[in-house]
Amino acid sequence: MMEEEKKKSILAVLNNFLHDIATGLWLASFFLGFEINRRWGGHDLSSNLITEIIKFLFTIWLIALLIIILTGIVRRKTYTTYLYGVEIETRRKAVLIIKHILFGFLSLGGIYFFIKWL
């Protein structure tokens, strides 16, 4: 039984790592797209290349967002069960709700800007 709990804890930590890496990739792809568009978006000579780069970054951004959502669902369950327990997790709930509302607005803004840049 103890070995099974250890495996689940390791999987929970790996899930959290993947969640955090995807969040970094999500942010980096948006900020890179923003900077590329700011610097070179208006140049006629590079418009096809810039458009292709922005499309690629938008794809990476969407994949990272999907990974964030999927691992976030697992993360929510594992935090309560394996890492923090019900009492601490209950206290964190309000902060998590605010954080996810903020990230929801950032996601909508990101979609708006990527579509605008294309």
Order of alpha helices (4+ residues) and beta strands (2+ residues): alpha-alpha-alpha
